[in-house]
Amino acid sequence: MVRIIPMASTIRPSLSSLATTRFGGGISMVNSSKRFNSLHFGSTVGSQSQHFGLKGCKFFRQEGNNKQATTIVSMTQGSTATTQENALEWVKTDQRRMLHVVYRVGDLDRTIKFYTECLGMKLLRKRDIPEERYTNAFLGYGPEDSHFVIELTYNYGVDKYDIGSAFGHFGIAVDDVAKTVDLIKAKGGTVTREPGPVKGGKSIIAFVEDPDGYKFELIERGPTPEPLCQVMLRVGDLDRSITFYEKAFGMELLRRRDNPEYKYTIAMMGYGPEDKSAVLELTYNYGVTEYDKGNAYAQIAIGTDDVYKTAEAVKLFGGKITREPGPLPGISTKITACLDPDGWKTVFVDNIDFVKELE
């Protein structure tokens, strides 16, 4: 059902361990506004200049002199703009690829069985860490160094998680949606939407649920090198999210579609065309600005040439760094973790370090 075309990757990254193992609870919300005053920016411009080629600025305190105070603010704003320009230029040239999506399940063997038998995935590898009381399994439609894959996490003794209302679904491109649905039904799978045209469009889709309640959208599409093709997340301000992912993550807005009849708008963001690469589908439901994220979904991992520059760019464009860039203990893979304006977590992984892990 799912035909795969081997595809050589020019990037060849995707992190296996990531310390994505035991993310508990929900993710806190973050304010996307950037507040720069002269003292704050003066303290950070030095570190940013190491990555984006700026010269450090000296600020002098002048009490009772409004003219000089205004000059200092102007210098700060100018330095901020210059730093953002350099960051934007670098982000566009960084070699980035969506590596894998991480989430938690209550019965690893049951989930692996469903994904391999019903969805046609392959179990790429499995890893047990008894001292930390968790097990990981990596599944997908091709090798991790060239494909977007799933990383499942099972925490010992935890058999159920709350998916919440913010996470949407995963997307899988198949040759024939109806045949895939028939197979899933024969294997005892749950079909929540029968095959048919998408609302407001012509694409043939269907929806199924895995044993933990995660939804998968089956999308009828011709042969593709990346069958695991979408991760859908709900956001509270679509324009804000698009701007953030374009500037901080270097993604391209592939398309945007408004469906006023059904009161939602979607934006497809990614590093390549939808028919050849995995993309992020952001959904805005009219009038809904906040969602419950639950504790089931964890994050997406993205490859980068430099986690330090990436962290600085994320900070400059309104993201929140939750793990400062640097090597992971024990394996030396460099990562950094951040939250977007809605609190969705992403981990950036050093491309070269990741390739070494796979070896």
FENFEN-V123666 format. One record per helix or strand of 2 or more residues. SS is the DSSP state (hx for helix, st for strand). FROM is the first residue (numbers start at 1). TO is the last residue. If there is no record, write none. Layout:
{{SS/FROM/TO} {SS/FROM/TO}}
This chain:
{{hx/38/52} {hx/66/93} {st/97/104} {hx/108/117} {st/122/129} {st/134/140} {st/149/155} {st/167/174} {hx/177/186} {st/190/197} {st/204/209} {st/215/220} {st/228/234} {hx/238/247} {st/252/259} {st/264/270} {st/279/285} {st/297/304} {hx/307/316} {st/320/327} {st/334/339} {st/345/350} {hx/351/358}}
